[in-house]
Structure formats: C-alpha cells, structure tokens
Amino acid sequence: MTRSGNSSLMPWLITGVIAVIVFGSLYPFSLSGRNPGLLSAFGYLTWARASRTDQTLNILMYAPFGFCSVLWLKRTFGTTWSLLLSSMMGMLLSLSLEITQVYFERVPSYRDVMMNTAGTLLGAIFGLSWSSLTKLIALPDNVRSQPGDRNALLLVLLWIVWRMIDASFHVNLAHFKMVIYPVLHIEISWLLVLRYLLLWMIASLAVLSFASRPRGNEALLFMIGLIIVGRVLFVSPAFDSSELLALLLLLPALIAIHALRWVPASIIVLCALFSLYIYDHVLPMSIGAFHASFDVIPFVSWIRNGFAVDTNALLHMLFVFTAMIWLLKECALSLRASVVLVVLILLGIEILHLWQVGRTGSITRPVLALLMGWLMLLLAKHHRSAVSKNA
C-alpha cells in the first residue's frame, strides 16, 4: 500500500474516538455540586487504586486515540516525534477530563491519567506497526486504478448495517464496562475466529476496491473504527473474544493473501466463502430418501410466521450472497455471469436438501441472491453511465 496523501478521514476518526472517551469519562453527566477553581480542582485528584476492570478500561479506551493520532501526526513530524506528541496529547486529554470529573459525580484520579497515557502510548506503538505492515500489502496495479466500485460500496454498507443491526440507543455505564469482558475472560472458538476473519477480510477487500489508492488505508481504518465505536456504544455484547482475535489477525491475513502473487486474493477468499457456506448448509452429508419438502414460493416461511423476520439472519444472507457475486466478478467473470452462477449454485444446494435428512429446500435463498444480483447490475450500469458522462 502506498502512503496516504491528503485526506480528511483521519481527523474524523480522531474526533469519533475523543467523543467516545469523553462519553466514557463523564457519563452519566451528573453534576457533583463541587465548584472549585481550576487550580483548586487538582486537589480533588487522588492516587486511589482502581479495580482491574477499570484499569484495563482506562488503557483500552485511550489506545484507539494513540493509534489514530500517531498515524495523523506521522505524516508531518516523523516517527519519533509523532510517538512523543501523541502520548503527550493523550496525557493532556486525560488530565483535562480528570479535572472535569471534579465537577461531575465521578472519581478523578492521577492513576487514571497514568493508565490513559499508557494506553495512548500502546495504541501509538500499534499505529506505527500498522503503518509499517500496510506497506507490505502489495496490491496489483489494476486493483484500484478505477476506484469507486459501487458493488464494493454496497457490500461495505451491508456489512456495516449487519454489524449494527442489534444496536440499542439506551446506553449505561455498566454496558460500557462490559466491553472489556472478552478481554479479561478469554473464550476462543477457532471456528468462530476463522469465520469472523473471513467476513472481515471480505469487507476489507471491498473497502480497498472502492477507495482510491492514496486513501485505502484510512478508508479501511474508518470502516473498522465506525463498527467498533458503534458496537461499543450501542450493542451488547459489543464483541466476543473470537472476533477480537480475528481483528488482530486481519492485517497479517491481508498481507499473507496479497503476498501470493500467483493467486489473486479474491480467489482465495471466494473459495473460503463457498467452503464456509457448504459447511453451514450442506454438511454433514446425511443422504436419505427423497422427500418433497420444497417451498416454491419465496419467503413462504416468513409469511407463515406472520412476517416475523430474523433481521440479523436476513442481513447475513444478503451479505454472503452479495460477497459471492462480487468476488466472482473480481475473479474476472462478468457481473451477469456471476449472478447466474451464484443463483444456480444456491438452487442446486436447495434441491440437494430434498435428499438430505433433516433439511428442507426453499427457493428463498436463490431469489434473494437474484435480487441482490439485480441491484448490483443496476449499480454497475449507473456507474458506467456516470463514467461515460464524465469522460
């Protein structure tokens, strides 16, 4: 990846991170009744020892600030100065909020400032590592020679909506502290890690396909940051240990698949996605007698249940089917042929269910894939028209 040029995405990321920090530091915004002067307010700060949960939260809450700020500062000040300046900014931000806590029903502490500064420094180190590692992703010259793939944008939007569909805008401090539960109580399922990693890789490839080459890194960070902030604030549980591990492995995985110059990344991810779908919807291969249990009317199961649609499952299917079509297109197949192939494969699997024990067939999934394919064809046509007008 090439180094980012002038971009407005990083200040937006930093602003969002600061907003989360301010919220977590001052919530529930209840005034304490104390009204000391600014200098006198320092006397209210203590060296009280916080719980392990609060200490971990103090570190993790400021790590994204250090991560984003060091990437922003590095373009102007270089590596060493950006590391020092981001740490100082984190310390000043923390100290300012601890002083502000004097006027609210919170417990201001110098130890919190130390933990917050350590979190900023840790995040800054990770940010510098990210900056170095992203240069190892060797994208082919034609990957982003024509940015603005509307189908890739559709895939990214589906991913964001799906990950935020369980959002509840009733926020409390207990929910905010639950974010660190999977960090303190690690429970890893390697199958879930691989599943999350694959889905995040698909969304990442779509971002890199849509964004221009100079802004690819920041666009990827923006998507990741948007989902993390949104889920931390509004979804409970925000993440599990398996997804957090998958996020840590995301960048090394992107580097690894792009290092295989003889196999396009889209082919690797496509094979993995089809394998996952077969694992979920075909295996175990329990073949029995033919049973004529096939819904020829789409969405009939939803109609029977009074339109009680599992929105999460629906968005999951839409994302997976759109990803299949898009990845086939990225493998040099025409978009129309990609739509037809995916619909036929899904229909074949549904027909296979007529011989599988404990499964029933339905036309719903192939119809959903066809609808997404139709939408993708419309978007592609609109994009071609826009390009021809500007030519």
N, C-alpha and C positions, 0 to 999 in steps of 0.2 A: 504494500500500500504506500502511496505517496503521502507526503506530509500535507496536512490540511492547510489550505490557504485562508483568505479572509472569510470568516464565517460567523454568523450570528447565533449559531446553535449553542455554543459553549456557555455564553452568558445566561442563556435561558436555563440551561441545566443547573448552573450555579445558583440562579435565583430560586429555582424549584427546591434545591437542596436546602438553601437557607430558610425557605418558608417552612419546610418540614422541621428543621432544627428549632426555629422559633416556636412552632406549634408544640413540639415535644417539651420544650423548656418552660413554657408559660402556661400550658393547659392545666386546669380549666379556666384560667384567666380570672380568678377570684382575688380581688384586692385584699391586702393584709391589713390595711389601716395604718401601717407604718409610713412615715413621711420624712425620712431623714434627708439631709443634704447629700450631694453626690459624694463628697469625701467621707462624710459620716457613714455612708452606706457600706463602705469597706469593712467597718467594724462589725457588721452583721454576718460577714462570711466566716465560716468556721472550718476546722480541719476534721470534721466529723467523718467517720469511715462509713461509706455506703455499702449496701449489700452487694453480693457478687453479681446479681442480676442488674442492678443499677450501674455498677462499674462497667460491665460488658456493654450495656446500652449506651453509656457515655462514649465509649470507644467507637462502637459501630455507627452511632448517629453522626459522628464527625468524619468518619472515614470517607464517605462519598464527597464531602466538601474538599478534603485534601486531594482526592483523586481528580476531581474536575478542575479545581483551581490550579493545580500544578500543570495540567495539560494546557490550560489557558495561558499561564504565565511563561511557560517554557518557550513559546514562540517569540517572546520578547527578551527574556532575561537569561535564557540558557538553563542547563540542568541544575547546577548548584544553587544559584540564586533563586530559581523558581521553587526549589525544595525548601529553602530557608524562608522565603516570603510567604509561601502557602502555610507553613507551620505557624508563622507569626500571625497571619490573618486568622487562622483557626483559634489561636490563643486569645487574640483581641476580641473575636466574635464571642467566644465562650465567656471571657471575663465580662464583657458588656451584658450578656444575658444573665450571668450570675448576679451582677449588680441590679439588673432589672427585677430579678426574682425577689429582691428585698421588699419590693412594693407589692408583691403578689403572695398568695398562700403557698409558697414553695420554700425549700430549704437550700439557701445558697451556700456553696462550699468551694474552698480553694482546691480540694481534691478533685472536684468535678472539672475544674479548669485544667488540672494536670491530665486527667483521663481524656478530656476532649482534645487537648493538644497532642497527646499520644495517638489518639485516633486519627487526627488530621495528618500527622507525620506518617502513620502507617498507610493511610489512603494515598498520600502523595507518593510514597515508595511504589505502591501498586500502580499508580498512574504512570510513573516513569517506566515501569516494567511493561505496561500496556503499550505505551508509545514505542518502545523498542521492539516488542513482539509483533505489533501490527505491520511493521516493515517487512516481516518475514512472509506475509501473505502475498504471494506472487500471483496476482490476477492476470489472466491473458489480456492482451491489448484490446480485444473486441468486447470484453465484458461490460465495460462502462463507456465505450466510445459513443453510444447513443443513450444517455440516461433518460429517465422519465418513463420507464416501462409501467403502463397503467395497470397491467395484470399483477405485476410485482407489488404495486401500491395496494391493490385490492387484497392481496394475500397478507400484507403487513397490517392493514386495517382490521381484517378478520381476526388475526392473531391478538391484536390489542383489545378488541371488543370481547373476544372469548375469554381472555385472561382477566378482564374487568367485569364480566357479566354478573358475578356474585357480590358486587360492591354494595355496601350499605353505608349510607352517609351519616349514620349515627355513630359518632366517634367518642371513645372514652379512653382514659389513661391506661386502664387495665388492658384494653385491646392493643394499645400502642406498645406496652411492655411485652405482650405475647409474641411480638415479632422475633425476639431473641430466643424463644423457647427451643426451636430446632437447632440453635447453635449450642445451647447448654445441654440439651438432651438429644444427642445424635442418634437417629434411627435410619439406617441406609438400606434401601432396596435397590440392588444394582439393576434390576429390570426397569424400575422407575427412573433411575439415573439415565439409562440409555434412552428411554422413551422421551424424557424431558430434553435431553441433549439433542436428540434428533429434531424435535419440534422447534427448539430454539435455533438450531442450525438452519432449518428451512426459512424461518422468519429472518434470520441474519442474512442469508443469501439473497432473499427478496429485497431487503434494505439496500444491500450493496449493488443490486441490479438497478434499483430505482434511482439511487443517489448519484450525483456527479462524482467523478473520481476524486477531486480535492475534498469533498465533504463526506465521503463514505464513512470514515471512522467516526466522525461526530454524529452522523445520522444514526449509526448503529448504537452509539452510546445514548443518544436521545431516546431511541425506542426502548432500550433496556432500562434507562432511568425512569422513563414515563411509567412503565409497567411496575417497576419496583416501588416507586413513590405511591402510585395509585393503590397497589395492593397493601402496602404498609399502612396507609391511612384508612382504607375503606373496605378491605377484605379480611376476613378472619376464618381460618388461619391464612396469613399472608403467603407463606411458603412452608414447605417441609424440607427436611434435611437433604432429601434426594435431589430436589430441584436446586437448592443452593449449591450442592456439589456439581450438578450439571452446569450451572452458570460459571463456576470456577473452571470447568473443563472446556467451556465453549470456545475461548480463544485458541488454546492449544489444538482443539479439534479442527477449527477453521484453518489453522496453519498446516496441520497434517494433511487435510484433504486437498489443499491447494499445492502442497509440495509434490503430489503425484501428478506430474505434468502429463503423463501418458494417459491418464484417466480424468476426464472432466469431473469437477466436484459435483455437478448436477446429476451425473450418472450414479455416483456413489450414494448420494443422498436419496435418489429415486429408488434404487434397489433396496436401501434400508427401509424406506417408507412402505413399499409394497410388501416387504417381508414382515413388517410390523402389522400391516393390515391383514395379511394371511394368518399371522399368529393369533390375532384377535377374533377373526371372523371365519376361519376355516379349521384351524387346529383346535382340538385333536380331530383327526380324520376318522370319525366314527361312522362308517357306512352301514346303512341298514336297508330295509325295504323301502320302495318308493312310496311317498305319502303326498297326496295332492293338497298340500298346505302352502298356497302361494297367493299373496294379495296382489291381484292385478290392478287394483285401484290404488293410486298413490295416496299416502297419508291416511289410509283407512284405519290404521291402528290408533292414530291420534283422534280421528273422528269418533271411534268407539269409546274413547276415554274422555269424551267431552272437550276435546281440544286442549287437554292437559299436556302441553308440550314441555319436555325437558330441554330448556333453552341451552343449557351447557352442552348436552349431548348433540343438539342440533348444530351449534356453532362448531363443535369438534368435527362433525361430519363435513360441514361446509369448508372448513379449513383444510382438512385432509384431501377432499376431492379437488379443491382448487389447487392445492400444492401438487397433486399428481399431474394435473393438466399442465400447470406452469413448468414443472420440472421436465416433463416430456418435451415441451416446447423449447426449453433451454438445451435439450439434447439434440437440437436441430430438426425436430419433427415439426411440421406445420401445426398451427394452433387448431385448425379444424380437425386434422387427423388425430391430434392429441385428445380432443374432446371425444371423438368417436371411439378411440381405443379405450379410454378410461371407462366410458359408459358400457362398452361391450365386456370389459373385464369384470366390472361390478355386476352386470347382468348375469354373466357366467357363474360368478360366485353364488348369487342368489338362486340360480337354477340348481347348482350343486347342493344347496341346502335341502332340496326335495328328497335327497337320498341320505342326508346326514341325520343321525339320531339326535333328537332334542333341539333341532333348528327348524325354522320356517323361512320360506322365501318371501320376498316382497319387491315390488317394483319401485318402492320409495327411494332407496339409495341411488339407483341408476337415474331416476328422474331428477333428484337433487343435483347429481353431477352434471346432468344435461342442462339444467337451469343455470348452474354456475358457469358452464362452458359457454352458454348463450350470452351471459353477461360479459364474459371475458372477450368474446368475439365482438360485441358491441363496443367495449372499451378500446380494443385494438383498432377497430375501424375509425372510431373517433380520434384516436391518437394519430393515425395515418393522415386523416383529413387535416388535423391541426398542423402536422409537419409539412404537408404539401402547401398549405396556405402561407406558411412562414418561409417556404423555400424561395 
